[in-house]
Amino acid sequence: FLAGFGSLMQDVLWCFSQVKGTIDAGVTESDIISTVEFNHTGELLATGDKGGRVVIFQREQESKNQPHRRGEYNVYSTFQSHEPEFDYLKSLEIEEKINKIRWLPQQNAAYFLLSTNDKTVKLWKVSERDKRPEGYNLKDEDGRLRDPSMITVLRVPVLRPMDLMVEATPRRVFANAHTYHINSISVNSDYETYMSADDLRINLWNFEITNQSFNIVDIKPANMEELTEVITAAEFHPHHCNTFVYSSSKGTIRLCDMRTAALCDRHAKFFEEPEDPSNRSFFSEIISSISDVKFSHSGRYIMTRDYLTVKVWDLNMENRPIETYQVHDYLRSKLCSLYENDCIFDKFECVWNGSDSVIMTGSYNNFFRMFDRNTKRDVTLEAARENSKPRAILKPRKVCVGGKRRKDEISVDSLDFSKKILHTAWHPSENIIAVAATNNLYIFQDKVN
Amino acid sequence: MFVRGLKRKCFDGEEDIEGTLAGIKAIPSYNLQRQSLLDMSLVKLQLCHMLVEPNLCRSVLIANTVRQIQEEMTQDGTWQMINTQSTGQASLDRLVSTDILCRSARDQAEGKHAPAYGTFNKEFESDQAQDSSETMSTASSVQAPRNLQSNAWEMENPQENKGNFQKSLDQIFETLENKSPNTVEDLFSEVDNSYYDLDTMLTGMMSNTKMGHCDSLETFSSSTNTASNSNCKSDLNDLDHIVEILVES
């Protein structure tokens, strides 16, 4: 059962469910959330932060006693994934910030995820331990070694229940394969390989092999002086293990087929929308730079996010997107200021809902936007502590562009550009969303009828 | 907040002279806006040397913007004009490359090409020596990109450029050495001054909004490729005058 947005001619009402993180006014830089991702069942929700930590939340079983508490997410495991490093050759620090987390599909009792910083990808195993062996012969209950000469009886240790312990262990470290900063990782549908993409190159890895990777895309020019375009995001097709896409800073998307050549420098498809000459300015290229690319669950469409819009492309049509949604067009007249304060370089992500009928992306002032592809309706919501009463329905927000401002509208000049929603995630099958607002993680659910 | 329509009127030139003049007083000319965007971009590229490791995507986008501005300035003759005044500088064909603009501080330590640092320093000196008038700033900052590309490709820098860039390099390394939290602020305190000077020149009436200095430049975002040469004429006459002064000093 998929509760689509706008299904049955009724709007979905989004309610506050939970918020994680401190309420303190001062935000510690290392607590800033840098990535959010549900696993394939939606049972687990992982976040990565600037301090290199990963926090995994698990949805509690729904209880008959409290039907209104539709499975809250509680902390399941916390671990330090990456540490700050120093590159001695370049005399530069390597940040421990987690750029992306991607889950592997579950194949046994343990959970596996990939987490990456700028340079190194790690495969983590998260497993539960709820039994421990007791009754050793050579050591007593405290772990102290017993004197072998004092042992008169032999016994078989037995497994006894213990308090649940969740352990995270690094199973693989994929290092030293990227000269530039990793911006994307994507698990292949064969579940045996994955790719990691940096500004200029994309590498293909086998999960079992850490000392080798295949370079499948390389756009580094022979002469770096000629560099004018970088890779901004990459993703594997959800079903076809030979197909992937990558986006660029010039607003183009290339689809590549790994069967054609070992080095996929020649694309199979090239997606680019012709520029609108009436909107041309010195900022045109910057705002066309794609910050995120995502395949739909069906594999038929790709969605791209650039500074002002979200676009949906049909894989069969390369010359223009089939849908374009304005995220915050009122910023178009503010581009120079946003260039000055660097906000124009903010990289917003975008996500599909489980049925590919609704898309979501973030904006400023802790606003995030949803677009229903079928009804063409859209809504702006806010992740704020003020709206954080349990099951409080979120009120749609509106930005006033000019002229008279209504009472509950906010004017463009009052927007807080330090409060940006860059990372969001949508549960794979239900209307549950996770929204990262700086150091806080908000979880919203649709209203249970 | 300036209305787009007004800017376009100003841009079209001959149609409404009075309106144009009024427009110029209310809104900085297109050339000035473009110049200020160029300056801002060069500052940003300098800043990228200071950070842990520059964000390559951001650097490439800024460098592309700088290139676009330079190309346009070349096309409408602004660039050409300044170049003919100078003595044996780099050819116009060579525009700024990403690599040069974003070279790390470490490369500079090895004495490789010096990008914006040297030229920026020269700009400060020129600014400080003269009245900070609108046209003065235009002239000296237009020189900055010229020096930028000359520094990039010609090892035989004119003596004055060498002295300047050496001095600014020393400044940079001194502050890098210290690596204190205030380092970047100290380093760019001069930069900031100059930038604010430009800003106050551009928009005497500007109030401090939340968005910063850029309100007058907002209309700028609707620039077109076909810059009218008639706009340049008054600027060019002033530039002539200024360049004469510079060359003599």
Interface residues (C-beta under 8 A of the other chain):
Chain A: K90 S91 L92 E93 I94 E95 D118 Y180 H181 D199 L200 N223 M224 E225 E226 L227 T228 E229 V230 T232 S249 R280 S281 F282 F283 E285 I286 S289 R332 S333 K334 L335 C336 S337 Y339 E340 N341 D342 F345 D413 S414
Chain B: M1 R4 R34 L37 M40 K44 V52 E53 N55 L56 C57 R58 V60 L61 A63 N64 T65 Q68 I69 S97 T98 D99 I100 S104 R106 T209 K210 M211 G212 H213 C214 D215 L217 E218 F220 S221 S222 S223 T224 N225
